[in-house]
Amino acid sequence: MRESLFTIGKEVKIKASGESVTISKCHYVKNMKRYSYIVKEHPKTFFFEEELIEE
């Protein structure tokens, strides 16, 4: 397992919309071998690393 690209509290942008958001939770999805993130602004939606970019 590799290290998470983004840390909790980090501000990032959603690639598709350009919206600035803050990471609130991070979880490694073992069977997909990648991290998923929940952001403070959309707590019922998760994003994968490739859907987010650093601000």
mmCIF file of the N, C-alpha and C atoms, coordinates in Angstrom:
data_MODEL
# 
_entry.id   MODEL 
# 
loop_
_atom_site.group_PDB 
_atom_site.id 
_atom_site.type_symbol 
_atom_site.label_atom_id 
_atom_site.label_alt_id 
_atom_site.label_comp_id 
_atom_site.label_asym_id 
_atom_site.label_entity_id 
_atom_site.label_seq_id 
_atom_site.pdbx_PDB_ins_code 
_atom_site.Cartn_x 
_atom_site.Cartn_y 
_atom_site.Cartn_z 
_atom_site.occupancy 
_atom_site.B_iso_or_equiv 
_atom_site.pdbx_formal_charge 
_atom_site.auth_seq_id 
_atom_site.auth_comp_id 
_atom_site.auth_asym_id 
_atom_site.auth_atom_id 
_atom_site.pdbx_PDB_model_num 
ATOM 1   N N  . MET A 1 1  ? 0.856   -1.191 0.000   1.00 0.00 ? 1  MET A N  1 
ATOM 2   C CA . MET A 1 1  ? 0.000   0.000  0.000   1.00 0.00 ? 1  MET A CA 1 
ATOM 3   C C  . MET A 1 1  ? 0.888   1.235  0.000   1.00 0.00 ? 1  MET A C  1 
ATOM 4   N N  . ARG A 1 2  ? 0.601   2.161  -0.869  1.00 0.00 ? 2  ARG A N  1 
ATOM 5   C CA . ARG A 1 2  ? 1.375   3.393  -0.933  1.00 0.00 ? 2  ARG A CA 1 
ATOM 6   C C  . ARG A 1 2  ? 0.730   4.482  -0.080  1.00 0.00 ? 2  ARG A C  1 
ATOM 7   N N  . GLU A 1 3  ? 1.432   5.562  0.074   1.00 0.00 ? 3  GLU A N  1 
ATOM 8   C CA . GLU A 1 3  ? 0.951   6.663  0.903   1.00 0.00 ? 3  GLU A CA 1 
ATOM 9   C C  . GLU A 1 3  ? -0.102  7.489  0.167   1.00 0.00 ? 3  GLU A C  1 
ATOM 10  N N  . SER A 1 4  ? -1.017  8.041  0.930   1.00 0.00 ? 4  SER A N  1 
ATOM 11  C CA . SER A 1 4  ? -2.083  8.878  0.396   1.00 0.00 ? 4  SER A CA 1 
ATOM 12  C C  . SER A 1 4  ? -1.510  10.128 -0.271  1.00 0.00 ? 4  SER A C  1 
ATOM 13  N N  . LEU A 1 5  ? -2.088  10.525 -1.392  1.00 0.00 ? 5  LEU A N  1 
ATOM 14  C CA . LEU A 1 5  ? -1.643  11.711 -2.124  1.00 0.00 ? 5  LEU A CA 1 
ATOM 15  C C  . LEU A 1 5  ? -2.047  13.000 -1.402  1.00 0.00 ? 5  LEU A C  1 
ATOM 16  N N  . PHE A 1 6  ? -3.226  13.001 -0.794  1.00 0.00 ? 6  PHE A N  1 
ATOM 17  C CA . PHE A 1 6  ? -3.735  14.181 -0.094  1.00 0.00 ? 6  PHE A CA 1 
ATOM 18  C C  . PHE A 1 6  ? -3.946  13.863 1.383   1.00 0.00 ? 6  PHE A C  1 
ATOM 19  N N  . THR A 1 7  ? -3.761  14.851 2.244   1.00 0.00 ? 7  THR A N  1 
ATOM 20  C CA . THR A 1 7  ? -3.949  14.667 3.683   1.00 0.00 ? 7  THR A CA 1 
ATOM 21  C C  . THR A 1 7  ? -5.229  15.358 4.142   1.00 0.00 ? 7  THR A C  1 
ATOM 22  N N  . ILE A 1 8  ? -5.719  14.936 5.292   1.00 0.00 ? 8  ILE A N  1 
ATOM 23  C CA . ILE A 1 8  ? -6.935  15.539 5.861   1.00 0.00 ? 8  ILE A CA 1 
ATOM 24  C C  . ILE A 1 8  ? -6.665  17.013 6.158   1.00 0.00 ? 8  ILE A C  1 
ATOM 25  N N  . GLY A 1 9  ? -7.600  17.850 5.763   1.00 0.00 ? 9  GLY A N  1 
ATOM 26  C CA . GLY A 1 9  ? -7.472  19.289 5.961   1.00 0.00 ? 9  GLY A CA 1 
ATOM 27  C C  . GLY A 1 9  ? -6.883  20.021 4.769   1.00 0.00 ? 9  GLY A C  1 
ATOM 28  N N  . LYS A 1 10 ? -6.361  19.297 3.791   1.00 0.00 ? 10 LYS A N  1 
ATOM 29  C CA . LYS A 1 10 ? -5.751  19.912 2.608   1.00 0.00 ? 10 LYS A CA 1 
ATOM 30  C C  . LYS A 1 10 ? -6.832  20.432 1.667   1.00 0.00 ? 10 LYS A C  1 
ATOM 31  N N  . GLU A 1 11 ? -6.591  21.615 1.106   1.00 0.00 ? 11 GLU A N  1 
ATOM 32  C CA . GLU A 1 11 ? -7.514  22.185 0.134   1.00 0.00 ? 11 GLU A CA 1 
ATOM 33  C C  . GLU A 1 11 ? -7.092  21.734 -1.257  1.00 0.00 ? 11 GLU A C  1 
ATOM 34  N N  . VAL A 1 12 ? -8.041  21.197 -2.011  1.00 0.00 ? 12 VAL A N  1 
ATOM 35  C CA . VAL A 1 12 ? -7.806  20.706 -3.371  1.00 0.00 ? 12 VAL A CA 1 
ATOM 36  C C  . VAL A 1 12 ? -8.943  21.176 -4.269  1.00 0.00 ? 12 VAL A C  1 
ATOM 37  N N  . LYS A 1 13 ? -8.831  20.898 -5.555  1.00 0.00 ? 13 LYS A N  1 
ATOM 38  C CA . LYS A 1 13 ? -9.900  21.227 -6.501  1.00 0.00 ? 13 LYS A CA 1 
ATOM 39  C C  . LYS A 1 13 ? -10.433 19.953 -7.123  1.00 0.00 ? 13 LYS A C  1 
ATOM 40  N N  . ILE A 1 14 ? -11.735 19.950 -7.391  1.00 0.00 ? 14 ILE A N  1 
ATOM 41  C CA . ILE A 1 14 ? -12.354 18.858 -8.123  1.00 0.00 ? 14 ILE A CA 1 
ATOM 42  C C  . ILE A 1 14 ? -12.091 19.140 -9.606  1.00 0.00 ? 14 ILE A C  1 
ATOM 43  N N  . LYS A 1 15 ? -11.457 18.206 -10.297 1.00 0.00 ? 15 LYS A N  1 
ATOM 44  C CA . LYS A 1 15 ? -11.100 18.423 -11.710 1.00 0.00 ? 15 LYS A CA 1 
ATOM 45  C C  . LYS A 1 15 ? -12.300 18.779 -12.576 1.00 0.00 ? 15 LYS A C  1 
ATOM 46  N N  . ALA A 1 16 ? -13.380 18.050 -12.441 1.00 0.00 ? 16 ALA A N  1 
ATOM 47  C CA . ALA A 1 16 ? -14.535 18.232 -13.316 1.00 0.00 ? 16 ALA A CA 1 
ATOM 48  C C  . ALA A 1 16 ? -15.199 19.604 -13.191 1.00 0.00 ? 16 ALA A C  1 
ATOM 49  N N  . SER A 1 17 ? -15.258 20.133 -11.973 1.00 0.00 ? 17 SER A N  1 
ATOM 50  C CA . SER A 1 17 ? -15.982 21.392 -11.770 1.00 0.00 ? 17 SER A CA 1 
ATOM 51  C C  . SER A 1 17 ? -15.079 22.583 -11.454 1.00 0.00 ? 17 SER A C  1 
ATOM 52  N N  . GLY A 1 18 ? -13.852 22.318 -11.007 1.00 0.00 ? 18 GLY A N  1 
ATOM 53  C CA . GLY A 1 18 ? -12.954 23.400 -10.611 1.00 0.00 ? 18 GLY A CA 1 
ATOM 54  C C  . GLY A 1 18 ? -13.240 23.935 -9.221  1.00 0.00 ? 18 GLY A C  1 
ATOM 55  N N  . GLU A 1 19 ? -14.192 23.317 -8.535  1.00 0.00 ? 19 GLU A N  1 
ATOM 56  C CA . GLU A 1 19 ? -14.593 23.753 -7.191  1.00 0.00 ? 19 GLU A CA 1 
ATOM 57  C C  . GLU A 1 19 ? -13.498 23.451 -6.171  1.00 0.00 ? 19 GLU A C  1 
ATOM 58  N N  . SER A 1 20 ? -13.201 24.420 -5.306  1.00 0.00 ? 20 SER A N  1 
ATOM 59  C CA . SER A 1 20 ? -12.241 24.222 -4.220  1.00 0.00 ? 20 SER A CA 1 
ATOM 60  C C  . SER A 1 20 ? -12.941 23.529 -3.062  1.00 0.00 ? 20 SER A C  1 
ATOM 61  N N  . VAL A 1 21 ? -12.322 22.476 -2.539  1.00 0.00 ? 21 VAL A N  1 
ATOM 62  C CA . VAL A 1 21 ? -12.893 21.696 -1.446  1.00 0.00 ? 21 VAL A CA 1 
ATOM 63  C C  . VAL A 1 21 ? -11.794 21.330 -0.452  1.00 0.00 ? 21 VAL A C  1 
ATOM 64  N N  . THR A 1 22 ? -12.206 20.882 0.733   1.00 0.00 ? 22 THR A N  1 
ATOM 65  C CA . THR A 1 22 ? -11.271 20.485 1.786   1.00 0.00 ? 22 THR A CA 1 
ATOM 66  C C  . THR A 1 22 ? -11.461 19.014 2.112   1.00 0.00 ? 22 THR A C  1 
ATOM 67  N N  . ILE A 1 23 ? -10.373 18.256 2.126   1.00 0.00 ? 23 ILE A N  1 
ATOM 68  C CA . ILE A 1 23 ? -10.422 16.829 2.434   1.00 0.00 ? 23 ILE A CA 1 
ATOM 69  C C  . ILE A 1 23 ? -10.812 16.643 3.902   1.00 0.00 ? 23 ILE A C  1 
ATOM 70  N N  . SER A 1 24 ? -11.839 15.826 4.164   1.00 0.00 ? 24 SER A N  1 
ATOM 71  C CA . SER A 1 24 ? -12.244 15.575 5.548   1.00 0.00 ? 24 SER A CA 1 
ATOM 72  C C  . SER A 1 24 ? -11.984 14.136 5.978   1.00 0.00 ? 24 SER A C  1 
ATOM 73  N N  . LYS A 1 25 ? -11.974 13.194 5.031   1.00 0.00 ? 25 LYS A N  1 
ATOM 74  C CA . LYS A 1 25 ? -11.687 11.797 5.347   1.00 0.00 ? 25 LYS A CA 1 
ATOM 75  C C  . LYS A 1 25 ? -10.937 11.167 4.188   1.00 0.00 ? 25 LYS A C  1 
ATOM 76  N N  . CYS A 1 26 ? -10.119 10.179 4.523   1.00 0.00 ? 26 CYS A N  1 
ATOM 77  C CA . CYS A 1 26 ? -9.334  9.474  3.524   1.00 0.00 ? 26 CYS A CA 1 
ATOM 78  C C  . CYS A 1 26 ? -9.406  7.983  3.841   1.00 0.00 ? 26 CYS A C  1 
ATOM 79  N N  . HIS A 1 27 ? -9.577  7.148  2.805   1.00 0.00 ? 27 HIS A N  1 
ATOM 80  C CA . HIS A 1 27 ? -9.704  5.706  3.030   1.00 0.00 ? 27 HIS A CA 1 
ATOM 81  C C  . HIS A 1 27 ? -9.059  4.950  1.872   1.00 0.00 ? 27 HIS A C  1 
ATOM 82  N N  . TYR A 1 28 ? -8.236  3.943  2.207   1.00 0.00 ? 28 TYR A N  1 
ATOM 83  C CA . TYR A 1 28 ? -7.620  3.111  1.173   1.00 0.00 ? 28 TYR A CA 1 
ATOM 84  C C  . TYR A 1 28 ? -8.589  2.005  0.790   1.00 0.00 ? 28 TYR A C  1 
ATOM 85  N N  . VAL A 1 29 ? -8.903  1.897  -0.493  1.00 0.00 ? 29 VAL A N  1 
ATOM 86  C CA . VAL A 1 29 ? -9.801  0.869  -1.002  1.00 0.00 ? 29 VAL A CA 1 
ATOM 87  C C  . VAL A 1 29 ? -8.911  -0.277 -1.495  1.00 0.00 ? 29 VAL A C  1 
ATOM 88  N N  . LYS A 1 30 ? -8.819  -1.319 -0.705  1.00 0.00 ? 30 LYS A N  1 
ATOM 89  C CA . LYS A 1 30 ? -7.865  -2.397 -0.933  1.00 0.00 ? 30 LYS A CA 1 
ATOM 90  C C  . LYS A 1 30 ? -8.046  -3.088 -2.285  1.00 0.00 ? 30 LYS A C  1 
ATOM 91  N N  . ASN A 1 31 ? -9.278  -3.466 -2.623  1.00 0.00 ? 31 ASN A N  1 
ATOM 92  C CA . ASN A 1 31 ? -9.491  -4.211 -3.866  1.00 0.00 ? 31 ASN A CA 1 
ATOM 93  C C  . ASN A 1 31 ? -9.296  -3.355 -5.123  1.00 0.00 ? 31 ASN A C  1 
ATOM 94  N N  . MET A 1 32 ? -9.347  -2.032 -4.983  1.00 0.00 ? 32 MET A N  1 
ATOM 95  C CA . MET A 1 32 ? -9.117  -1.137 -6.128  1.00 0.00 ? 32 MET A CA 1 
ATOM 96  C C  . MET A 1 32 ? -7.703  -0.556 -6.107  1.00 0.00 ? 32 MET A C  1 
ATOM 97  N N  . LYS A 1 33 ? -6.996  -0.778 -5.000  1.00 0.00 ? 33 LYS A N  1 
ATOM 98  C CA . LYS A 1 33 ? -5.615  -0.321 -4.816  1.00 0.00 ? 33 LYS A CA 1 
ATOM 99  C C  . LYS A 1 33 ? -5.457  1.178  -5.036  1.00 0.00 ? 33 LYS A C  1 
ATOM 100 N N  . ARG A 1 34 ? -6.374  1.943  -4.464  1.00 0.00 ? 34 ARG A N  1 
ATOM 101 C CA . ARG A 1 34 ? -6.290  3.396  -4.515  1.00 0.00 ? 34 ARG A CA 1 
ATOM 102 C C  . ARG A 1 34 ? -7.064  4.012  -3.352  1.00 0.00 ? 34 ARG A C  1 
ATOM 103 N N  . TYR A 1 35 ? -6.845  5.289  -3.144  1.00 0.00 ? 35 TYR A N  1 
ATOM 104 C CA . TYR A 1 35 ? -7.490  6.008  -2.047  1.00 0.00 ? 35 TYR A CA 1 
ATOM 105 C C  . TYR A 1 35 ? -8.776  6.684  -2.514  1.00 0.00 ? 35 TYR A C  1 
ATOM 106 N N  . SER A 1 36 ? -9.736  6.734  -1.602  1.00 0.00 ? 36 SER A N  1 
ATOM 107 C CA . SER A 1 36 ? -10.937 7.529  -1.837  1.00 0.00 ? 36 SER A CA 1 
ATOM 108 C C  . SER A 1 36 ? -10.968 8.632  -0.784  1.00 0.00 ? 36 SER A C  1 
ATOM 109 N N  . TYR A 1 37 ? -11.574 9.733  -1.142  1.00 0.00 ? 37 TYR A N  1 
ATOM 110 C CA . TYR A 1 37 ? -11.604 10.903 -0.257  1.00 0.00 ? 37 TYR A CA 1 
ATOM 111 C C  . TYR A 1 37 ? -13.029 11.418 -0.131  1.00 0.00 ? 37 TYR A C  1 
ATOM 112 N N  . ILE A 1 38 ? -13.362 11.868 1.073   1.00 0.00 ? 38 ILE A N  1 
ATOM 113 C CA . ILE A 1 38 ? -14.621 12.561 1.317   1.00 0.00 ? 38 ILE A CA 1 
ATOM 114 C C  . ILE A 1 38 ? -14.240 13.998 1.625   1.00 0.00 ? 38 ILE A C  1 
ATOM 115 N N  . VAL A 1 39 ? -14.971 14.926 1.019   1.00 0.00 ? 39 VAL A N  1 
ATOM 116 C CA . VAL A 1 39 ? -14.666 16.341 1.226   1.00 0.00 ? 39 VAL A CA 1 
ATOM 117 C C  . VAL A 1 39 ? -15.752 16.991 2.082   1.00 0.00 ? 39 VAL A C  1 
ATOM 118 N N  . LYS A 1 40 ? -15.334 18.003 2.807   1.00 0.00 ? 40 LYS A N  1 
ATOM 119 C CA . LYS A 1 40 ? -16.220 18.692 3.749   1.00 0.00 ? 40 LYS A CA 1 
ATOM 120 C C  . LYS A 1 40 ? -17.456 19.277 3.061   1.00 0.00 ? 40 LYS A C  1 
ATOM 121 N N  . GLU A 1 41 ? -17.285 19.788 1.869   1.00 0.00 ? 41 GLU A N  1 
ATOM 122 C CA . GLU A 1 41 ? -18.372 20.460 1.154   1.00 0.00 ? 41 GLU A CA 1 
ATOM 123 C C  . GLU A 1 41 ? -19.417 19.494 0.583   1.00 0.00 ? 41 GLU A C  1 
ATOM 124 N N  . HIS A 1 42 ? -19.033 18.233 0.362   1.00 0.00 ? 42 HIS A N  1 
ATOM 125 C CA . HIS A 1 42 ? -19.940 17.212 -0.175  1.00 0.00 ? 42 HIS A CA 1 
ATOM 126 C C  . HIS A 1 42 ? -19.765 15.917 0.615   1.00 0.00 ? 42 HIS A C  1 
ATOM 127 N N  . PRO A 1 43 ? -20.248 15.878 1.864   1.00 0.00 ? 43 PRO A N  1 
ATOM 128 C CA . PRO A 1 43 ? -19.969 14.737 2.750   1.00 0.00 ? 43 PRO A CA 1 
ATOM 129 C C  . PRO A 1 43 ? -20.592 13.403 2.328   1.00 0.00 ? 43 PRO A C  1 
ATOM 130 N N  . LYS A 1 44 ? -21.531 13.406 1.426   1.00 0.00 ? 44 LYS A N  1 
ATOM 131 C CA . LYS A 1 44 ? -22.161 12.146 1.000   1.00 0.00 ? 44 LYS A CA 1 
ATOM 132 C C  . LYS A 1 44 ? -21.605 11.627 -0.323  1.00 0.00 ? 44 LYS A C  1 
ATOM 133 N N  . THR A 1 45 ? -20.553 12.275 -0.823  1.00 0.00 ? 45 THR A N  1 
ATOM 134 C CA . THR A 1 45 ? -19.930 11.889 -2.082  1.00 0.00 ? 45 THR A CA 1 
ATOM 135 C C  . THR A 1 45 ? -18.466 11.593 -1.835  1.00 0.00 ? 45 THR A C  1 
ATOM 136 N N  . PHE A 1 46 ? -17.927 10.580 -2.518  1.00 0.00 ? 46 PHE A N  1 
ATOM 137 C CA . PHE A 1 46 ? -16.491 10.328 -2.402  1.00 0.00 ? 46 PHE A CA 1 
ATOM 138 C C  . PHE A 1 46 ? -15.828 10.532 -3.755  1.00 0.00 ? 46 PHE A C  1 
ATOM 139 N N  . PHE A 1 47 ? -14.549 10.826 -3.711  1.00 0.00 ? 47 PHE A N  1 
ATOM 140 C CA . PHE A 1 47 ? -13.758 11.076 -4.913  1.00 0.00 ? 47 PHE A CA 1 
ATOM 141 C C  . PHE A 1 47 ? -12.495 10.228 -4.844  1.00 0.00 ? 47 PHE A C  1 
ATOM 142 N N  . PHE A 1 48 ? -12.011 9.793  -5.999  1.00 0.00 ? 48 PHE A N  1 
ATOM 143 C CA . PHE A 1 48 ? -10.736 9.109  -6.073  1.00 0.00 ? 48 PHE A CA 1 
ATOM 144 C C  . PHE A 1 48 ? -9.650  10.128 -6.386  1.00 0.00 ? 48 PHE A C  1 
ATOM 145 N N  . GLU A 1 49 ? -8.389  9.747  -6.126  1.00 0.00 ? 49 GLU A N  1 
ATOM 146 C CA . GLU A 1 49 ? -7.260  10.674 -6.329  1.00 0.00 ? 49 GLU A CA 1 
ATOM 147 C C  . GLU A 1 49 ? -7.248  11.316 -7.709  1.00 0.00 ? 49 GLU A C  1 
ATOM 148 N N  . GLU A 1 50 ? -7.566  10.538 -8.735  1.00 0.00 ? 50 GLU A N  1 
ATOM 149 C CA . GLU A 1 50 ? -7.483  11.080 -10.088 1.00 0.00 ? 50 GLU A CA 1 
ATOM 150 C C  . GLU A 1 50 ? -8.571  12.090 -10.395 1.00 0.00 ? 50 GLU A C  1 
ATOM 151 N N  . GLU A 1 51 ? -9.556  12.241 -9.499  1.00 0.00 ? 51 GLU A N  1 
ATOM 152 C CA . GLU A 1 51 ? -10.619 13.230 -9.690  1.00 0.00 ? 51 GLU A CA 1 
ATOM 153 C C  . GLU A 1 51 ? -10.301 14.556 -9.008  1.00 0.00 ? 51 GLU A C  1 
ATOM 154 N N  . LEU A 1 52 ? -9.190  14.607 -8.270  1.00 0.00 ? 52 LEU A N  1 
ATOM 155 C CA . LEU A 1 52 ? -8.804  15.799 -7.510  1.00 0.00 ? 52 LEU A CA 1 
ATOM 156 C C  . LEU A 1 52 ? -7.431  16.282 -7.959  1.00 0.00 ? 52 LEU A C  1 
ATOM 157 N N  . ILE A 1 53 ? -7.196  17.591 -7.825  1.00 0.00 ? 53 ILE A N  1 
ATOM 158 C CA . ILE A 1 53 ? -5.883  18.160 -8.103  1.00 0.00 ? 53 ILE A CA 1 
ATOM 159 C C  . ILE A 1 53 ? -5.505  19.119 -6.988  1.00 0.00 ? 53 ILE A C  1 
ATOM 160 N N  . GLU A 1 54 ? -4.195  19.299 -6.792  1.00 0.00 ? 54 GLU A N  1 
ATOM 161 C CA . GLU A 1 54 ? -3.738  20.258 -5.771  1.00 0.00 ? 54 GLU A CA 1 
ATOM 162 C C  . GLU A 1 54 ? -4.051  21.654 -6.232  1.00 0.00 ? 54 GLU A C  1 
ATOM 163 N N  . GLU A 1 55 ? -4.344  22.503 -5.264  1.00 0.00 ? 55 GLU A N  1 
ATOM 164 C CA . GLU A 1 55 ? -4.716  23.884 -5.580  1.00 0.00 ? 55 GLU A CA 1 
ATOM 165 C C  . GLU A 1 55 ? -3.500  24.735 -5.800  1.00 0.00 ? 55 GLU A C  1 
# 
